[in-house]
C-alpha cells in the first residue's frame, strides 16, 4: 500500500512511533504535497520512503496502480508521470540501508575493515 496525502502530512506527532506504525502496517511509501519536517525525518530514519509531490492529490485516485521511483522523483500513474522531489545523498543511503540504525551499523562495519 502507498499513502497519498495532502499538505503537512504527519503534523502533530514528533515521535518516531508514527512512522514506525505506518511502516509496520505494510505501507511501502508515502507521497504527499508536503510533510511536517519532523515526520519526514523520522520516516527516513526508520526506512519508510516519503516523497514530496506538490500535485499528487490532483493526479491520483483511490485504487490507482502507482509506480514510484524515489531516486528520480517520479511517480507513474495512469500513463502519466508526476514529478516529485526525489531523495538523494545521505537520506537515500539511509533509506537503502533500511533506516538510520542499519545505516550506522553498516558504517561501523566499513570502519572496522
N, C-alpha and C positions, 0 to 999 in steps of 0.2 A: 504494500500500500504506500501511496505517496500522498502527503497532505499538501493541498493548495490553499493558500490563505491570503488575506488582505494585508493591511498595514499593521505594523508594530506587533507581529506575532511573538508571543512569549512574554508580553508585557505583564508585569505584576509578580513574576517569580524570579527571584535572584538565586534560587537554589538549583543546583545541578540535577536534582532528582526529577525535575520536569522533563528535561531532555532524556534522562535515563529511562523514565517510564514510557515515553513515546517510542523510544528505540525498542524497549522490551515488548511493547505491544505489536511489534512487527513492522513498524513504519520504516521504509528504506530511505526516505528523503523528505525534506520539507521545502517547498517552493513558495515564497511569499513576496508580496510587494515590498515589504520591509520587515525587519526584526528588531525587537528590543536588543540592544547591544549585548547585555549580559547573557541573554538566552542564546544568541548567536555563538558567542564564545564557548558557553557551556556545551552546546550541541557539538561543535567541532571537537572540543576536548574529550567528549565521550564517544566520538566516532560516528556521529549522526550527521550525514550530509545535509547542509542547508544552502540555499541559493537565493539571492535577491533577484527577483524578476518583476520589475515595475508594472508590466502589463499582463501578468499571468492570469488574473481573475477574469479578464476580458476574453482570453483565448481558450480556457479550459472549462469543460463541462463535466459534471459528475458522471463517472463511468468511462470517460475517455481513456484510451491507452496512451501512456506517456513514456517517452524515452528521454533520459536525462544524460547529458554529457557535462559533468561537473567542471572538468578542466577547461573546456572551450566555452562554457557558459551558455549552452544551448539546450533548449527543450524542444523536442519534436512531438507534435500533436496534430492529428487530423491533416496530414500533409502540409503542415505549416512549421516554421521554425520561429520560436520565441527566443529572443536574445535576452540573456540574463548576465549577471556579474559572476564570472567563473571564480573558482577558488584556486589560488596559486601559492607558491612559496611554502613557508613552514606550515601554514594552515592545511595545505594539500598534503604535505608529508604526514601531518598528524592524522588526518582522515585515512590516508592509505595504511597507516600503521594500526588503525582500529581505535585510536584515541590517544590522549596525551600520555597516559601511563605506559602503554605499549611503545609509543614513540621514544620515551625516555629510557625504557628498558633496552630498546634497540641501540640507542646512543651509547649506553653503558657497555653493551657487548662490543661495539665498534672500538670504544676507547680502551678496552682491555686487550684487544688483539694487537 
